Amino acid sequence: MFSKKETKQMKKETPLEKREIKAFLGPGSSFEGKLTFDEIVRMDGHFRGEIVSRDTLIVGETADIQAEVNVGSLILSGKFKGNIKAVGKVELRNPAQIEGDIETPVLVVEEGVVMNSQISMTKPISENLTSLDE
Protein backbone atom coordinates (compact mmCIF):
# COMPACT_ATOMS: atom_id res chain seq x y z
CA MET A 1 0.00 0.00 0.00
CA PHE A 2 2.79 2.43 0.92
CA SER A 3 6.21 2.37 -0.60
CA LYS A 4 9.25 2.52 1.71
CA LYS A 5 9.86 6.11 0.66
CA GLU A 6 6.31 7.17 1.65
CA THR A 7 6.59 5.39 5.00
CA LYS A 8 9.76 7.28 5.89
CA GLN A 9 8.12 10.61 5.08
CA MET A 10 5.12 9.83 7.30
CA LYS A 11 7.24 8.92 10.33
CA LYS A 12 6.99 11.60 13.02
CA GLU A 13 9.88 12.71 15.20
CA THR A 14 9.87 11.05 18.62
CA PRO A 15 9.38 13.48 21.53
CA LEU A 16 12.48 14.01 23.64
CA GLU A 17 11.16 12.05 26.64
CA LYS A 18 10.48 9.02 24.44
CA ARG A 19 14.02 8.82 23.05
CA GLU A 20 16.31 6.30 24.63
CA ILE A 21 17.56 7.42 28.03
CA LYS A 22 21.12 6.24 28.74
CA ALA A 23 21.18 6.75 32.54
CA PHE A 24 18.50 6.99 35.20
CA LEU A 25 18.63 8.03 38.87
CA GLY A 26 15.33 6.70 40.21
CA PRO A 27 13.09 7.90 43.02
CA GLY A 28 14.48 7.03 46.46
CA SER A 29 18.09 7.04 45.26
CA SER A 30 20.69 9.70 45.96
CA PHE A 31 24.04 10.63 44.48
CA GLU A 32 26.68 13.18 45.38
CA GLY A 33 29.55 14.25 43.13
CA LYS A 34 30.19 15.23 39.54
CA LEU A 35 28.14 13.74 36.71
CA THR A 36 29.22 14.03 33.08
CA PHE A 37 27.38 12.39 30.19
CA ASP A 38 27.06 12.42 26.39
CA GLU A 39 23.46 11.30 25.95
CA ILE A 40 20.08 11.85 27.66
CA VAL A 41 19.98 11.35 31.43
CA ARG A 42 16.87 11.36 33.62
CA MET A 43 16.90 12.05 37.37
CA ASP A 44 14.01 11.35 39.73
CA GLY A 45 16.06 11.00 42.94
CA HIS A 46 18.32 13.28 44.98
CA PHE A 47 21.52 14.73 43.53
CA ARG A 48 24.13 17.10 45.00
CA GLY A 49 27.13 18.35 43.06
CA GLU A 50 27.90 19.27 39.47
CA ILE A 51 26.36 18.15 36.17
CA VAL A 52 28.08 18.68 32.80
CA SER A 53 26.87 17.56 29.37
CA ARG A 54 26.26 18.70 25.81
CA ASP A 55 23.03 16.68 25.73
CA THR A 56 19.74 16.75 27.63
CA LEU A 57 19.07 16.42 31.35
CA ILE A 58 15.52 15.52 32.37
CA VAL A 59 14.62 16.19 36.01
CA GLY A 60 11.39 14.48 37.05
CA GLU A 61 8.75 15.63 39.55
CA THR A 62 10.16 13.58 42.44
CA ALA A 63 13.73 14.87 41.98
CA ASP A 64 15.51 17.14 44.44
CA ILE A 65 18.65 18.57 42.83
CA GLN A 66 21.24 20.94 44.34
CA ALA A 67 23.85 21.47 41.67
CA GLU A 68 25.77 23.62 39.25
CA VAL A 69 24.44 22.52 35.86
CA ASN A 70 26.00 23.11 32.44
CA VAL A 71 24.07 21.18 29.76
CA GLY A 72 22.79 21.29 26.20
CA SER A 73 19.14 21.32 27.29
CA LEU A 74 17.26 20.94 30.56
CA ILE A 75 13.70 19.78 31.16
CA LEU A 76 12.86 20.42 34.83
CA SER A 77 9.75 19.27 36.70
CA GLY A 78 11.17 18.74 40.22
CA LYS A 79 12.92 20.81 42.89
CA PHE A 80 16.16 22.53 41.90
CA LYS A 81 18.58 24.77 43.77
CA GLY A 82 21.72 26.04 42.06
CA ASN A 83 22.73 27.62 38.78
CA ILE A 84 21.84 26.47 35.28
CA LYS A 85 23.64 27.18 32.04
CA ALA A 86 22.12 25.61 28.92
CA VAL A 87 23.35 26.24 25.38
CA GLY A 88 20.10 25.01 23.83
CA LYS A 89 16.97 25.41 25.96
CA VAL A 90 15.60 25.29 29.49
CA GLU A 91 12.05 24.04 29.88
CA LEU A 92 10.41 24.44 33.31
CA ARG A 93 7.33 22.25 33.72
CA ASN A 94 4.71 22.35 36.44
CA PRO A 95 5.24 21.53 39.39
CA ALA A 96 8.91 22.63 39.17
CA GLN A 97 10.39 24.72 41.97
CA ILE A 98 13.63 26.49 41.14
CA GLU A 99 15.98 28.74 43.07
CA GLY A 100 19.08 30.01 41.27
CA ASP A 101 20.37 31.72 38.16
CA ILE A 102 19.46 30.55 34.66
CA GLU A 103 21.49 31.33 31.53
CA THR A 104 20.00 30.09 28.25
CA PRO A 105 18.98 31.33 24.78
CA VAL A 106 15.48 29.77 25.06
CA LEU A 107 13.35 29.57 28.21
CA VAL A 108 9.92 27.92 28.39
CA VAL A 109 7.97 28.22 31.66
CA GLU A 110 4.64 26.47 32.26
CA GLU A 111 1.95 27.97 34.44
CA GLY A 112 2.34 26.83 38.05
CA VAL A 113 6.15 26.77 38.12
CA VAL A 114 7.65 28.47 41.20
CA MET A 115 10.77 30.48 40.36
CA ASN A 116 13.14 32.56 42.44
CA SER A 117 15.69 33.15 39.72
CA GLN A 118 17.73 35.66 37.81
CA ILE A 119 17.45 35.00 34.07
CA SER A 120 20.13 35.77 31.49
CA MET A 121 19.07 35.24 27.89
CA THR A 122 22.00 34.52 25.59
CA LYS A 123 22.13 34.21 21.81
CA PRO A 124 21.80 30.68 20.44
CA ILE A 125 25.16 29.13 19.55
CA SER A 126 24.41 29.24 15.81
CA GLU A 127 23.94 33.03 16.02
CA ASN A 128 27.14 33.42 18.05
CA LEU A 129 29.10 31.50 15.40
CA THR A 130 27.58 33.60 12.59
CA SER A 131 28.50 36.86 14.31
CA LEU A 132 32.09 35.64 14.76
CA ASP A 133 32.42 35.05 10.99
CA GLU A 134 31.41 38.64 10.15
C-alpha positions as CSV (number, residue, x, y, z in Angstrom):
1,M,0.0,0.0,0.0
2,F,2.8,2.4,0.9
3,S,6.2,2.4,-0.6
4,K,9.2,2.5,1.7
5,K,9.9,6.1,0.7
6,E,6.3,7.2,1.7
7,T,6.6,5.4,5.0
8,K,9.8,7.3,5.9
9,Q,8.1,10.6,5.1
10,M,5.1,9.8,7.3
11,K,7.2,8.9,10.3
12,K,7.0,11.6,13.0
13,E,9.9,12.7,15.2
14,T,9.9,11.1,18.6
15,P,9.4,13.5,21.5
16,L,12.5,14.0,23.6
17,E,11.2,12.1,26.6
18,K,10.5,9.0,24.4
19,R,14.0,8.8,23.1
20,E,16.3,6.3,24.6
21,I,17.6,7.4,28.0
22,K,21.1,6.2,28.7
23,A,21.2,6.7,32.5
24,F,18.5,7.0,35.2
25,L,18.6,8.0,38.9
26,G,15.3,6.7,40.2
27,P,13.1,7.9,43.0
28,G,14.5,7.0,46.5
29,S,18.1,7.0,45.3
30,S,20.7,9.7,46.0
31,F,24.0,10.6,44.5
32,E,26.7,13.2,45.4
33,G,29.6,14.3,43.1
34,K,30.2,15.2,39.5
35,L,28.1,13.7,36.7
36,T,29.2,14.0,33.1
37,F,27.4,12.4,30.2
38,D,27.1,12.4,26.4
39,E,23.5,11.3,25.9
40,I,20.1,11.8,27.7
41,V,20.0,11.3,31.4
42,R,16.9,11.4,33.6
43,M,16.9,12.1,37.4
44,D,14.0,11.4,39.7
45,G,16.1,11.0,42.9
46,H,18.3,13.3,45.0
47,F,21.5,14.7,43.5
48,R,24.1,17.1,45.0
49,G,27.1,18.4,43.1
50,E,27.9,19.3,39.5
51,I,26.4,18.1,36.2
52,V,28.1,18.7,32.8
53,S,26.9,17.6,29.4
54,R,26.3,18.7,25.8
55,D,23.0,16.7,25.7
56,T,19.7,16.7,27.6
57,L,19.1,16.4,31.3
58,I,15.5,15.5,32.4
59,V,14.6,16.2,36.0
60,G,11.4,14.5,37.1
61,E,8.8,15.6,39.5
62,T,10.2,13.6,42.4
63,A,13.7,14.9,42.0
64,D,15.5,17.1,44.4
65,I,18.6,18.6,42.8
66,Q,21.2,20.9,44.3
67,A,23.9,21.5,41.7
68,E,25.8,23.6,39.2
69,V,24.4,22.5,35.9
70,N,26.0,23.1,32.4
71,V,24.1,21.2,29.8
72,G,22.8,21.3,26.2
73,S,19.1,21.3,27.3
74,L,17.3,20.9,30.6
75,I,13.7,19.8,31.2
76,L,12.9,20.4,34.8
77,S,9.8,19.3,36.7
78,G,11.2,18.7,40.2
79,K,12.9,20.8,42.9
80,F,16.2,22.5,41.9
81,K,18.6,24.8,43.8
82,G,21.7,26.0,42.1
83,N,22.7,27.6,38.8
84,I,21.8,26.5,35.3
85,K,23.6,27.2,32.0
86,A,22.1,25.6,28.9
87,V,23.3,26.2,25.4
88,G,20.1,25.0,23.8
89,K,17.0,25.4,26.0
90,V,15.6,25.3,29.5
91,E,12.0,24.0,29.9
92,L,10.4,24.4,33.3
93,R,7.3,22.3,33.7
94,N,4.7,22.3,36.4
95,P,5.2,21.5,39.4
96,A,8.9,22.6,39.2
97,Q,10.4,24.7,42.0
98,I,13.6,26.5,41.1
99,E,16.0,28.7,43.1
100,G,19.1,30.0,41.3
101,D,20.4,31.7,38.2
102,I,19.5,30.5,34.7
103,E,21.5,31.3,31.5
104,T,20.0,30.1,28.2
105,P,19.0,31.3,24.8
106,V,15.5,29.8,25.1
107,L,13.3,29.6,28.2
108,V,9.9,27.9,28.4
109,V,8.0,28.2,31.7
110,E,4.6,26.5,32.3
111,E,1.9,28.0,34.4
112,G,2.3,26.8,38.0
113,V,6.1,26.8,38.1
114,V,7.6,28.5,41.2
115,M,10.8,30.5,40.4
116,N,13.1,32.6,42.4
117,S,15.7,33.2,39.7
118,Q,17.7,35.7,37.8
119,I,17.4,35.0,34.1
120,S,20.1,35.8,31.5
121,M,19.1,35.2,27.9
122,T,22.0,34.5,25.6
123,K,22.1,34.2,21.8
124,P,21.8,30.7,20.4
125,I,25.2,29.1,19.6
126,S,24.4,29.2,15.8
127,E,23.9,33.0,16.0
128,N,27.1,33.4,18.0
129,L,29.1,31.5,15.4
130,T,27.6,33.6,12.6
131,S,28.5,36.9,14.3
132,L,32.1,35.6,14.8
133,D,32.4,35.1,11.0
134,E,31.4,38.6,10.1
